[in-house]
Amino acid sequence: MSHLEPTVYIQDTCLHCHRQIDWMEQEGYAFVTKEVSDPAHREEFFQQGGTGTPLTVVINSDGVATSVQGFQRKKLERMLKENI
């Protein structure tokens, strides 16, 4: 089973969101962004336990979701290497 791309829930005005996106692009990670101002994305964000942005969610090959709240580079590196 192939892995899904990480989903990064963002807000357009969130500086940490833009820093994380820039970092992920520089590191070559493929990912999907979802703006939480969109009602459908906001509902997903809250279902994933989101309380602030960025929220990065990875679903592993077993269908288990792992998330990192905020731009925490070390945690993101570990999560992405383990699940991508």
Kinemage of the C-alpha trace (Angstrom):
@kinemage 1
@onewidth
@group {chain A} dominant
@subgroup {mainchain}
@vectorlist {calphas} color= white
{ca met a 1} P 0.000 0.000 0.000
{ca ser a 2} L 1.425 3.400 -0.928
{ca his a 3} L 1.686 6.189 1.573
{ca leu a 4} L -0.460 9.266 1.289
{ca glu a 5} L 1.103 12.681 1.073
{ca pro a 6} L 1.113 14.592 4.351
{ca thr a 7} L -1.666 17.118 4.768
{ca val a 8} L -0.704 20.493 6.205
{ca tyr a 9} L -3.614 22.542 7.539
{ca ile a 10} L -2.750 26.224 7.277
{ca gln a 11} L -4.024 29.767 7.563
{ca asp a 12} L -2.988 32.250 4.921
{ca thr a 13} L -1.876 34.768 7.551
{ca cys a 14} L 0.116 32.222 9.616
{ca leu a 15} L 3.859 32.960 9.525
{ca his a 16} L 4.772 29.538 10.955
{ca cys a 17} L 2.654 27.884 8.252
{ca his a 18} L 4.625 29.627 5.521
{ca arg a 19} L 7.935 28.779 7.191
{ca gln a 20} L 6.969 25.122 7.405
{ca ile a 21} L 5.796 25.000 3.785
{ca asp a 22} L 9.042 26.631 2.635
{ca trp a 23} L 11.075 24.131 4.666
{ca met a 24} L 9.110 21.115 3.373
{ca glu a 25} L 9.549 22.306 -0.213
{ca gln a 26} L 13.305 22.820 0.316
{ca glu a 27} L 13.591 19.305 1.769
{ca gly a 28} L 11.717 17.865 -1.218
{ca tyr a 29} L 8.665 16.555 0.625
{ca ala a 30} L 5.453 16.218 -1.355
{ca phe a 31} L 2.439 17.425 0.614
{ca val a 32} L -1.076 18.829 0.335
{ca thr a 33} L -2.106 22.101 1.956
{ca lys a 34} L -5.609 22.794 3.170
{ca glu a 35} L -6.677 26.286 4.187
{ca val a 36} L -8.759 26.145 7.375
{ca ser a 37} L -10.817 29.143 6.260
{ca asp a 38} L -12.594 26.684 3.924
{ca pro a 39} L -15.479 25.192 5.979
{ca ala a 40} L -14.850 21.635 4.748
{ca his a 41} L -11.147 21.845 5.593
{ca arg a 42} L -11.885 23.463 8.952
{ca glu a 43} L -14.117 20.502 9.853
{ca glu a 44} L -11.318 18.056 8.897
{ca phe a 45} L -8.858 20.154 10.906
{ca phe a 46} L -10.970 19.866 14.051
{ca gln a 47} L -11.613 16.146 13.458
{ca gln a 48} L -7.822 15.654 13.418
{ca gly a 49} L -7.570 17.387 16.812
{ca gly a 50} L -6.343 20.693 15.437
{ca thr a 51} L -6.111 23.626 17.826
{ca gly a 52} L -3.720 25.824 15.858
{ca thr a 53} L -1.852 25.978 12.602
{ca pro a 54} L 0.121 24.541 11.048
{ca leu a 55} L -1.181 21.050 11.739
{ca thr a 56} L 0.551 18.300 9.769
{ca val a 57} L -1.148 14.924 9.464
{ca val a 58} L 0.364 11.759 7.978
{ca ile a 59} L -1.602 8.558 7.515
{ca asn a 60} L 0.671 5.512 7.546
{ca ser a 61} L 0.252 2.320 5.524
{ca asp a 62} L -1.923 0.847 8.302
{ca gly a 63} L -4.327 3.786 8.087
{ca val a 64} L -3.179 5.273 11.405
{ca ala a 65} L -2.958 9.060 11.519
{ca thr a 66} L -0.014 10.775 13.189
{ca ser a 67} L 0.069 14.539 13.610
{ca val a 68} L 2.359 17.364 14.628
{ca gln a 69} L 0.888 20.619 15.893
{ca gly a 70} L 2.907 23.695 14.975
{ca phe a 71} L 6.152 23.967 13.031
{ca gln a 72} L 8.320 21.605 15.058
{ca arg a 73} L 11.092 20.716 12.629
{ca lys a 74} L 12.633 17.796 14.573
{ca lys a 75} L 9.268 16.114 15.190
{ca leu a 76} L 8.262 16.650 11.565
{ca glu a 77} L 11.530 15.179 10.276
{ca arg a 78} L 11.076 12.095 12.440
{ca met a 79} L 7.401 11.663 11.510
{ca leu a 80} L 7.981 12.164 7.794
{ca lys a 81} L 10.967 9.800 7.651
{ca glu a 82} L 9.068 7.093 9.517
{ca asn a 83} L 5.873 7.353 7.501
{ca ile a 84} L 6.766 8.481 3.980
